[in-house]
Amino acid sequence: MFKDLAEQSGDVLASGESNGRLRYVSPAVTPVLGYRSEQLLNRRIWRFLHPADVERLAATLERAKAGGLREVVQEVRVRHREGYWLWMESRLRWLPGVGPDAAWRWVGSQRDITERRRFEQRLAAEKERAQATLKAIADGVVSVGADGRVDYLNPAAERILGWSSSEAIGEVVTKVFVPAGHRPPPAVSEGVAGLSAWLHSVSEAPVTLRKRDGKEAVVQMTVAVVADNEGRPQGLVLTFRDTSQTAALLRELAYRSSHDSLTGLLNREEFERQLKRLAHDASAGGGPHALCYIDLDQFKLVNDTCGHAAGDALLKDVAKALEGQIGKRDVLARLGGDEFGLILPDCPSSEALRRAQSVVDALEKLRFEWSDRRFSCAGSVGVAPIDRNSGSHESVLMAADAACYVAKDRGRGRVHAFEPEDVDLARRDGEMRWIPRLQTALEVGDFQLLAQDIVALGEDAPVGRYIEVLIVLPGASGRLVGPSEFLPAAQRYGLMSRIDRWVVTQVSEWLHWRANTQRALPEMVAINLSGSSISDADFRDFVEEQVRGLPPGARICFEIIENEAIASIAEAGDFMRRIKRFNCFFALDDFGSGLASFDYLKRLPVDFVKIDGQFVRESASDAVNLAMVESIHRIGKVMGIKTIAEFVETEAVYRRMKDIGVDFAQGFYFGVPRPLLSLE
């Protein structure tokens, strides 16, 4: 998500390590410095900076480590690809690692201020001509005389500060330019030197200004001293730009990188970072602390019977109920799906068990209503200690997860404290229980295929029916078990290739049956394939044999899940080009859920991208998710690739997709999946 948002900014956004190694550079670097983003990745930033500026940047890291400012603004010289130097205004935030010896990281934005620097340097000698130019630039400029009073401000400064020129000229600059939260300005008797020193201290970090109407604006500023021929200060020039929008974007990026978009709780990555910190503390003799792993017991029932929107609403209610059970120092997060984590700092095991039981009691009191149905809620909690003997944070998380599994296995709605044998029990029963069932289903053909419509949205939409085939498994109670429940076990134990073969064979036979019985063939049938299957040479040969013999007019689109690992991108690309000769297509599924999808999109000859449903579902009410959908659609349009929106479940979302221009959509709004054999 960070990458998509960064690519919308005109500033050069970058991140890297304290040793200078670049880990990300936004595409805006190309028009500014002449480099492509990929040319800079994993290279050290120091080689592109002026040596004097390298020393100054390194000093900011040392100050940050010593407890000083972590966010700084500096002007640095950067070498253009063609060899000349550009002045850049760099806004840099240092991010500490976990543990005393961990490496620091940084994230920053850079803006070309070469022209502005030239204007500042020429201002004293060419003031009249420069003022005419300054009226046209977006940066605010305020000129201050030797008496500390304003003698000029340009239109941008008027707009940012809320003062007109006629009102501001002649006023003491500290009345017009008012930083909030800083020590008072120096006395007039200290002259330009004292005023300059104070303003330089203010400009070390982004400045919050109090405007004339009482509102606030965040700016980045620089201070230049205007001196006479003998070096005596004669005044100051303040230059600044309103970065309120950029600051809000950085805050939003920081928030979204650490919080779950649905519930507003911390996400798994941030949770694990804090768990790692406490595990490190415990290994050094701190604590004891405790971890509670919380798993809902009725979530799948709500999700399967009422749809994803109901499941999301339930998760939000659960999050609020859990927030009511935590203290100021506790750490609560959504770990994924219907699982939550709770860290209890400085909490012995006996107290942790009592707190966990309070969580269970709170969930039992929760009543969830959707339409005309009412559901009770329950959850199971596994508790694991975080002490000197707990090991790594991964070990603690595995222990709490295993204890939670035992709690569910013993009747649900329970609390269980971790015991060493729990891990083996949970792993064996949680994963292996699917293997015999899947093997039997493969032998007797017990799987079922459902079809979900993919609806064309454009006014000039192509004629014909588009469907996606979904595999399900009948459960013991007659309920159809979705693929998310059994495919992870199939993937782990090497059964995906056999399952994918079964699906491809069944779809091929179904297409032949329709052709032989004079039934119309769909315009396209989408089939999901795992990355492990595509990486199997025998499977690739099998698919080619199947599609080579398809009836005339039959078209299959193979979907690859974005976060599936493909052992060889080159082999996968060759396979796609091979299969596309037989009137077949390829789609990249769950596009946008991870950075890997962008690499796949550039290197694989796909025809469709399916926009991840997590962005589509909330696009009617969340501006950031809507922007993500729009940006992915724009990427597809530029590359000549059709876009498909997943999880379209409401009229509002459907309208949003049409307005954006997304090519296709699928979801419960168009109806629930139906048995493939029942299609007309």
Secondary structure, DSSP 8 states (H G I E B T S, - for coil): -HHHHHTT-SSEEEEEETTSBEEEE-TTHHHHHS--HHHHTTSBGGGGB-HHHHHHHHHHHHHHHTTS-SEEEEEEEEE-TTS-EEEEEEEEEEE--SSTT---EEEEEEEE-HHHHHHHHHHTTSHHHHHHHHTTSSSEEEEE-TTSBEEEE-HHHHHHH---HHHHTTSBHHHHS-BTTS-----GGGHHHHHHHHHHHHTTS-EEEE-TTS-EEEEEEEEEEEE-TTS-EEEEEEEEEE-HHHHHHHHHHHHHHHB-TTT-SB-HHHHHHHHHHHHHHHHTT---EEEEEEEESSHHHHHHHH-HHHHHHHHHHHHHHHHTT--TT-EEEEEETTEEEEEETT--HHHHHHHHHHHHHHHHH-EEEETTEEEE--EEEEEEEESTTS-SHHHHHHHHHHHHHHHHHTTSS-EEE--TTHHHHHHHHHHHTHHHHHHHHHHHT--EEEEEEEEE-STT--SS-EEEEEEEEE-TTS-EE-HHHHHHHHHHTT-HHHHHHHHHHHHHHHHHHHHHTT----SEEEEEE-HHHHT-HHHHHHHHHHHHT--TT--EEEEEETT---S-HHHHHHHHHHHGGGT-EEEEEEETSSTHHHHHHHHS--SEEEE-HHHHTTTTT-HHHHHHHHHHHHHHHHHT-EEEE----SHHHHHHHHHHT-SEE-SGGG---EEGGG--
